[in-house]
Amino acid sequence: MKKREEDILAKALAQLKSDSLSQELPKEVLDKTMRQMADSSPCRLPIRDPRAGIHGLIRLTAAAAVFMIVGYAVARLSAPKPMDLDQLREALAPSVAASIEPAIRARLAEDLQRRYQLALGSMYVRVKEELTEQYRDDLNRFAVQTLAASNAATNELLVQVVRAFDSAKAQDLRQIVQAIYEVEMNRVQDKKQLASGLQTLASRTNRTEDELSRTKYQFVRFLADVRPEDLQQPILEPKQSYPERSEP
């Protein structure tokens, strides 16, 4: 009897393991079984023989197991047929999609916004750096061109100033040379005029001295030849005038 009850219990446990059902026994069945086990507890029965108590406990356990298996079978048969996973998935898909779609949309929108912000930030930094580099290159090129044009204009002005200075210097030199030449010509002419005047003066002086000497000689002869009775009113001879020579 003991072996039979153990076989029944083992078979029940093996059947439970082989079924691998995820459904639990109804709570009412479990409560009823526990009450019956409590009512038939050996502590309420007089113990006559330890072996009889053990056999009674085994029988009680086997009966409880059989009762549980029967109750589980009845509950399994009376319970509705479990839904297929595909049907369950199809049935739950709309509600699940409706419940998680807003969250997914919000998460995607937030993710896209964050990515767009990062992309825009990096693009802004890159564009700013490129524009700054371009502006710097343009300013450097404009500064170089401006300096080159300014240097060219300055060099041209310096060349013009040097040319004007050289021209003015040459003109001044020509004027100075002309003035020196005129001064020299005037000096030579004055020298010639002075020499001619001195020569004329010397010739006039010599002629005057000759005339004075001749006049003196004539006067002395006149005084030597004149007698008192011959003195008469002197006849004045007209003075001979010599025309003056014009200076060259």
Secondary structure, 3 states (H helix, E strand, C coil): CHHHHHHHHHHHHHHHHHHCCCCCCCHHHHHHHHHHHHHCCHHHCCCCCHHHHHHHHHHHHHHHHHHHHHHHHHHHHHCCCCCCHHHHHHHHHHHHHHHHHHHHHHHHHHHHHHHHHHHHHHHHHHHHHHHHHHHHHHHHHHHHHHHHHHHHHHHHHHHHHHHHHHHHHHHHHHHHHHHHHHHHHHHHHHHHHHHHHHHHHHHHHHHHHHHHHHHHHHHHHHHHHCCCCCCCCCCCCCCCCCCCCCCC
